[in-house]
Amino acid sequence: MRGVNDPKIAFHAAIKDVERQIADPTITLDSCIVSTTPYQQVAWWTGDERTFEDHHVFFRDAERGRHLPAIFRTVLGLPIAGSAEP
């Protein structure tokens, strides 16, 4: 894996290109990764967990269950609780 530049992680942006090509306002495409690997084991990639969240990568062990509302807020375009407005 190549951190946030890895194709699996960058897919959240690539899928938006497909969404634009479809050009149907009733269709929304999004992608998120829920990692079972603890953040501490991959922190060297980017430096902070917020950077992963900005790239739609969420850690299941982070604050027990916090990843679920964070995913829904991300998909809906809302700020993640406890973070600065995007």
Secondary structure, 3 states (H helix, E strand, C coil): CCHHHCHHHHHHHHHHHHHHHHCCCCCCCCCCEEECCCHHHCHHHCCCHHHHHHCCEEECCCCCCCHHHHHHHHHCCCCCCCCCCC
